[in-house]
Amino acid sequence: MSARLIFTLIAVMVVASGLVVARWIVQPAPATLPAADGASGAATTDAARRERREDFFGGNAERDIRSGQEMKPRW
């Protein structure tokens, strides 16, 4: 194989990799899903997004997570 062919293949691989990374970084905004209650598919407000996020990540407020089981060393 000649040096020109190897250089061309490497250049094509670099360009293709750059395009994949650019596509991965600069993704178009996802389409909004229609609401389950039949409401219009308008963009959700920040308050609704915050409430949904808190419901998902909030956890159980009544559960005691401060005094857990004692961790013992393995040795």
Sequence and secondary structure as in RCSB ss.txt:
>XXXX:A:sequence
MSARLIFTLIAVMVVASGLVVARWIVQPAPATLPAADGASGAATTDAARRERREDFFGGNAERDIRSGQEMKPRW
>XXXX:A:secstr
  HHHHHHHHHHHHHHHHHHHHHHHS         TTS       HHHHHHHHHHHH   TTS  SS        
